[in-house]
Amino acid sequence: MRAAPSVVPTLDDLQYFGWRAAAACAGLPPEVVFARRAADAAPALLACSRCPVLRQCEESVAPAESWFDGVSAGRLWRNGRPVNLERGRRPRSASTSASTAASTLTSTPTPTSVSAKNDD
């Protein structure tokens, strides 16, 4: 079997590999394209940002129907579901931090006052 092209596809490559020859991820190692973690899939996701065949990729792979794990059509998929790459990356805003601090202060129990003994 022929290896996937790593540069600009030739006419022979296009005839043999079809749309896959034009994919920006052609030539990337399988462990990158089929990675389950965003950090491992980063090179494939970057390649997708300049890929001319995103539509064909998603139609062919059909990640939601095939329980796909890896990168397809510019998204990371795990068990056929797109992974939210923004989760946990957003910095907390100052207003969120302030409201969290305020709610912590108001919900903190106050010590009960001890009544003084009178030794009269």
ROLO-564970 format. One line per 5 residues: number of its first residue (from 1); their letters; for each residue x, y negated, z of N, C-alpha, C. Coordinates in nm, 4 decimals, m for minus. Atoms other than C-alpha are relative to their C-alpha. Example, Ala and Ser with C-alpha at 12.3 -4.5 7.8 and 13.67 -1.06 7.14 Angstrom:
2
1 = as = 0.0890/0.1190/0.0000/1.2300/0.4500/0.7800/0.0900/m0.1200/0.0000  m0.0820/0.1190/m0.0060/1.3670/0.1060/0.7140/m0.0770/m0.1090/0.0730;
***
This chain:
120
1 = mraap = 0.0843/0.1180/0.0000/0.0000/0.0000/0.0000/0.0878/m0.1229/0.0000  m0.0768/0.1236/0.0100/0.1217/m0.3485/m0.0778/m0.0162/m0.0836/0.1262  0.0045/0.0886/m0.1167/0.2047/m0.5963/0.1960/m0.0735/m0.1279/m0.0369  0.0700/0.1261/0.0228/m0.0047/m0.9101/0.2330/0.1012/m0.1092/m0.0328  m0.0930/0.1065/0.0369/0.1544/m1.2177/0.0746/0.0229/m0.0955/0.1150;
6 = svvpt = m0.0296/0.0931/m0.1084/0.3261/m1.4618/0.3048/0.0152/m0.1426/m0.0500  m0.0137/0.1337/0.0571/0.3515/m1.7559/0.0652/m0.1222/m0.0257/m0.0887  0.1099/0.0285/0.0911/0.1354/m1.8865/m0.2207/m0.0338/0.1276/m0.0776  0.0361/m0.1254/0.0662/m0.0620/m1.5962/m0.3658/0.0136/m0.0099/m0.1520  m0.0075/m0.0083/0.1455/0.0036/m1.4892/m0.7241/m0.1327/0.0534/m0.0525;
11 = lddlq = 0.1218/m0.0532/0.0593/m0.2673/m1.3830/m0.9670/m0.0155/0.1483/0.0329  0.0048/m0.1420/m0.0368/m0.1757/m1.0190/m0.8966/m0.0478/0.0172/0.1441  0.0419/m0.0068/m0.1406/m0.2150/m1.0807/m0.5233/m0.1504/m0.0254/0.0126  0.1424/0.0324/m0.0073/m0.5563/m1.2404/m0.5738/m0.0854/0.1145/m0.0531  0.0769/m0.1117/0.0544/m0.6723/m0.9482/m0.7861/0.0014/0.1189/0.0960;
16 = yfgwr = m0.0118/m0.1155/m0.0897/m0.5468/m0.6918/m0.5351/m0.0660/m0.0253/0.1352  0.0492/0.0299/m0.1347/m0.6349/m0.8634/m0.2062/m0.1282/m0.0820/0.0013  0.1189/0.0846/0.0039/m0.9219/m1.0858/m0.3204/0.0217/m0.1270/0.0811  m0.0081/0.1244/m0.0758/m0.9951/m1.3814/m0.0936/0.1057/0.0068/0.1096  m0.0978/m0.0160/m0.1086/m0.7601/m1.2395/0.1719/0.1383/m0.0521/m0.0384;
21 = aaaac = m0.1309/0.0489/0.0457/m0.4593/m1.3357/m0.0415/0.0118/m0.1502/0.0188  m0.0023/0.1453/m0.0158/m0.5578/m1.7016/m0.0095/m0.0152/m0.0425/0.1459  0.0195/0.0321/m0.1421/m0.6151/m1.6820/0.3679/0.1285/m0.0569/0.0598  m0.1163/0.0635/m0.0636/m0.3846/m1.9064/0.5701/0.0666/0.0932/0.1003  m0.0575/m0.0929/m0.0982/m0.3309/m1.6223/0.8174/0.0703/0.1190/m0.0652;
26 = aglpp = m0.0669/m0.1115/0.0687/m0.1981/m1.3839/0.5509/0.1478/m0.0010/0.0377  m0.1398/m0.0099/m0.0400/0.1376/m1.2635/0.6723/0.0222/m0.0136/0.1492  m0.0147/0.0058/m0.1457/0.0734/m1.3260/1.0428/m0.0089/0.1417/0.0560  0.0055/m0.1346/m0.0582/0.1292/m1.0242/1.2657/m0.1408/0.0334/0.0509  0.1337/m0.0409/m0.0465/m0.1845/m0.8246/1.3541/m0.0263/m0.0354/0.1463;
31 = evvfa = 0.0231/0.0312/m0.1413/m0.1304/m0.8854/1.7268/m0.0380/m0.1459/0.0225  0.0412/0.1407/m0.0082/m0.1828/m1.2584/1.6606/m0.1439/m0.0141/m0.0508  0.1328/0.0114/0.0604/m0.4886/m1.2247/1.4356/m0.1057/0.0723/0.0832  0.0962/m0.0775/m0.0779/m0.6537/m0.9635/1.6590/0.0189/m0.0178/0.1506  m0.0214/0.0296/m0.1423/m0.5544/m1.1225/1.9915/m0.1332/m0.0276/0.0681;
36 = rraad = 0.1207/0.0269/m0.0793/m0.8144/m1.1469/2.2673/0.0144/m0.1263/0.0837  m0.0250/0.1204/m0.0811/m0.6513/m1.4389/2.4520/0.0359/m0.1169/m0.0899  m0.0228/0.1202/0.0807/m0.6387/m1.7953/2.3169/0.1490/m0.0293/m0.0166  m0.1436/0.0289/0.0087/m0.2684/m1.8337/2.3966/0.0679/0.0897/m0.1030  m0.0581/m0.0939/0.0961/m0.1817/m1.5243/2.1923/m0.0499/m0.0261/m0.1418;
41 = aapal = 0.0622/0.0230/0.1304/m0.4162/m1.6253/1.9074/0.0296/m0.1377/m0.0567  m0.0233/0.1386/0.0417/m0.2917/m1.9853/1.8815/0.0539/m0.0137/m0.1426  m0.0476/0.0152/0.1386/m0.0911/m1.9353/1.5568/m0.1092/0.0293/m0.1040  0.1087/m0.0310/0.0936/m0.3937/m1.7773/1.3855/m0.1046/m0.1109/m0.0001  0.0963/0.1100/m0.0065/m0.6262/m2.0519/1.5088/0.0535/m0.1233/m0.0710;
46 = lacsr = m0.0626/0.1117/0.0713/m0.3816/m2.3120/1.3781/m0.0067/0.0230/m0.1505  0.0080/m0.0324/0.1425/m0.3709/m2.1350/1.0411/m0.1416/m0.0238/m0.0525  0.1390/0.0202/0.0413/m0.7521/m2.1456/1.0264/m0.0309/m0.1467/m0.0282  0.0286/0.1434/0.0176/m0.7440/m2.5245/1.0503/0.0340/m0.0486/m0.1402  m0.0345/0.0389/0.1370/m0.5948/m2.5364/0.6996/m0.0403/0.1063/m0.1025;
51 = cpvlr = 0.0344/m0.1147/0.0844/m0.7555/m2.2236/0.5522/m0.1111/m0.0338/m0.1001  0.1015/0.0283/0.1021/m0.9485/m2.2474/0.2236/m0.1110/0.1055/m0.0093  0.0971/m0.1096/0.0156/m1.1485/m1.9250/0.2758/m0.0724/0.0337/0.1306  0.0682/m0.0246/m0.1283/m1.3192/m1.9666/0.6144/m0.1348/0.0688/m0.0197  0.1335/m0.0567/0.0222/m1.6642/m1.8881/0.4754/0.0101/0.1475/m0.0374;
56 = qcees = m0.0161/m0.1386/0.0411/m1.5487/m1.5685/0.3042/0.0480/0.0865/0.1167  m0.0511/m0.0716/m0.1166/m1.3645/m1.4666/0.6208/m0.1139/0.0377/0.0935  0.1094/m0.0295/m0.0929/m1.6706/m1.4949/0.8410/m0.1023/0.0952/m0.0619  0.0956/m0.0899/0.0657/m1.8963/m1.3272/0.5834/0.0524/0.1433/m0.0052  m0.0585/m0.1337/0.0132/m1.6584/m1.0347/0.5367/0.0169/0.0686/0.1350;
61 = vapae = m0.0252/m0.0574/m0.1324/m1.5646/m0.9827/0.9012/m0.1303/0.0194/0.0768  0.1276/m0.0034/m0.0728/m1.9170/m1.0520/1.0341/0.0247/0.0269/0.1481  m0.0423/m0.0282/m0.1380/m1.7758/m1.0862/1.3876/m0.1143/0.0263/0.0975  0.1106/m0.0192/m0.0945/m2.1117/m1.1087/1.5649/m0.0667/0.1361/m0.0171  0.0637/m0.1291/0.0247/m2.2426/m0.7909/1.4016/0.0935/0.1178/0.0265;
66 = swfdg = m0.0949/m0.1112/m0.0100/m1.9235/m0.5873/1.4393/0.0739/0.0068/0.1342  m0.0661/0.0026/m0.1304/m1.8246/m0.6623/1.7997/0.1496/m0.0272/m0.0167  m0.1366/0.0314/0.0391/m1.5061/m0.8130/1.6578/0.0787/m0.0634/0.1134  m0.0956/0.0638/m0.0909/m1.2049/m0.9046/1.8719/0.1106/m0.0599/m0.0852  m0.1070/0.0655/0.0739/m0.9664/m1.1604/1.7266/m0.0460/m0.1317/m0.0582;
71 = vsagr = 0.0283/0.1290/0.0622/m0.9653/m1.4701/1.5083/m0.0669/0.0229/m0.1342  0.0706/m0.0031/0.1278/m1.2144/m1.5114/1.2252/m0.0686/m0.1339/m0.0198  0.0685/0.1240/0.0394/m1.3316/m1.8271/1.0492/0.0246/m0.1154/0.0980  m0.0364/0.1127/m0.0852/m1.1513/m2.0631/1.2833/m0.0406/0.0119/0.1453  0.0417/m0.0210/m0.1388/m1.2841/m1.9150/1.6069/0.0595/0.1284/0.0547;
76 = lwrng = m0.0433/m0.1208/m0.0692/m1.1632/m1.6633/1.8609/m0.1252/0.0734/0.0447  0.1152/m0.0836/m0.0332/m1.4070/m1.3779/1.9092/0.0420/0.1092/0.0967  m0.0222/m0.1110/m0.0921/m1.4298/m1.1271/2.1930/m0.1320/0.0762/0.0110  0.1200/m0.0848/m0.0003/m1.6773/m0.8394/2.1668/m0.1128/m0.0604/m0.0832  0.0992/0.0556/0.0909/m1.8523/m1.0172/1.8803/m0.0604/m0.1318/0.0431;
81 = rpvnl = 0.0501/0.1301/m0.0474/m1.9056/m1.3404/2.0720/0.1114/m0.1025/m0.0067  m0.1045/0.1025/0.0055/m1.7214/m1.6681/2.0142/0.0449/m0.0395/0.1404  m0.0579/0.0386/m0.1283/m1.4890/m1.7625/2.2989/0.0008/m0.1517/0.0087  m0.0024/0.1440/m0.0227/m1.5303/m2.1106/2.4422/0.1422/m0.0403/0.0385  m0.1396/0.0365/m0.0245/m1.1778/m2.2505/2.4126/0.0134/m0.1259/0.0832;
86 = ergrr = m0.0042/0.1231/m0.0786/m1.2684/m2.5724/2.5935/m0.0201/0.0242/0.1485  0.0303/m0.0285/m0.1408/m1.3712/m2.4037/2.9197/0.1282/m0.0021/0.0824  m0.1134/0.0048/m0.0907/m1.1309/m2.4890/3.1976/0.1115/m0.0925/m0.0458  m0.1061/0.0877/0.0496/m0.9290/m2.7331/2.9888/m0.0289/m0.1471/0.0220  0.0349/0.1405/m0.0149/m1.1167/m3.0539/3.0542/0.0456/m0.0514/0.1359;
91 = prsas = m0.0402/0.0568/m0.1286/m0.9599/m3.2742/3.3164/m0.1215/m0.0562/0.0721  0.1099/0.0547/m0.0787/m1.1869/m3.3813/3.5980/0.0045/m0.1507/m0.0071  0.0050/0.1458/0.0058/m1.3013/m3.7390/3.5648/0.0027/m0.0571/0.1408  m0.0080/0.0651/m0.1306/m1.2589/m3.9883/3.8456/m0.1362/m0.0019/0.0684  0.1330/0.0038/m0.0605/m1.6359/m4.0142/3.8971/m0.0387/0.1379/0.0543;
96 = tsast = 0.0294/m0.1351/m0.0491/m1.6665/m3.6353/3.9284/0.0762/0.0278/0.1283  m0.0805/m0.0211/m0.1199/m1.3823/m3.6260/4.1809/m0.0556/m0.0781/0.1174  0.0530/0.0835/m0.1062/m1.5337/m3.9120/4.3781/m0.1308/0.0566/0.0540  0.1274/m0.0532/m0.0477/m1.8801/m3.7552/4.3898/0.0213/0.1306/0.0761  m0.0309/m0.1233/m0.0718/m1.7313/m3.4210/4.4947/0.0530/m0.0320/0.1385;
101 = aastl = m0.0551/0.0393/m0.1297/m1.5345/m3.5903/4.7725/m0.1095/m0.0549/0.0900  0.1081/0.0574/m0.0791/m1.8429/m3.7835/4.8847/m0.0927/0.1082/0.0523  0.0892/m0.1057/m0.0469/m2.0574/m3.4716/4.9005/0.0670/0.0857/0.1067  m0.0726/m0.0753/m0.1015/m1.7869/m3.2950/5.0998/m0.0041/m0.0738/0.1328  0.0023/0.0789/m0.1226/m1.7771/m3.5804/5.3487/m0.1363/0.0018/0.0656;
106 = tstpt = 0.1336/0.0041/m0.0585/m2.1520/m3.5915/5.3933/m0.0449/0.1373/0.0481  0.0447/m0.1328/m0.0417/m2.1863/m3.2161/5.4270/0.0860/0.0590/0.1114  m0.0861/m0.0505/m0.1056/m1.9100/m3.1765/5.6842/m0.0708/m0.0153/0.1334  0.0689/0.0112/m0.1287/m2.0615/m3.0969/6.0228/0.0790/m0.0880/0.0970  m0.0655/0.0857/m0.0987/m1.9898/m3.3472/6.2962/0.0031/0.0726/0.1326;
111 = ptsvs = m0.0058/m0.0681/m0.1309/m1.8768/m3.2291/6.6369/m0.1104/m0.0521/0.0912  0.1047/0.0415/m0.0926/m2.1447/m3.2363/6.9016/0.0649/m0.0729/0.1169  m0.0576/0.0753/m0.1118/m2.0915/m3.4830/7.1777/m0.0236/0.0765/0.1301  0.0072/m0.0689/m0.1271/m2.0258/m3.3433/7.5205/m0.0483/m0.1029/0.1018  0.0483/0.0957/m0.1009/m2.2242/m3.5067/7.7942/0.0945/0.0024/0.1199;
116 = akndd = m0.0903/0.0124/m0.1150/m2.0178/m3.6347/8.0828/m0.0726/0.0448/0.1256  0.0576/m0.0441/m0.1259/m2.0772/m3.4809/8.4206/0.0043/m0.1147/0.0977  0.0011/0.1001/m0.1079/m2.1781/m3.7101/8.6966/0.0215/0.0742/0.1306  m0.0269/m0.0612/m0.1291/m2.0278/m3.6155/9.0270/m0.0557/m0.0843/0.1133  0.0563/0.0833/m0.1064/m2.2512/m3.8388/9.2292/m0.0394/0.0762/0.1180;
***
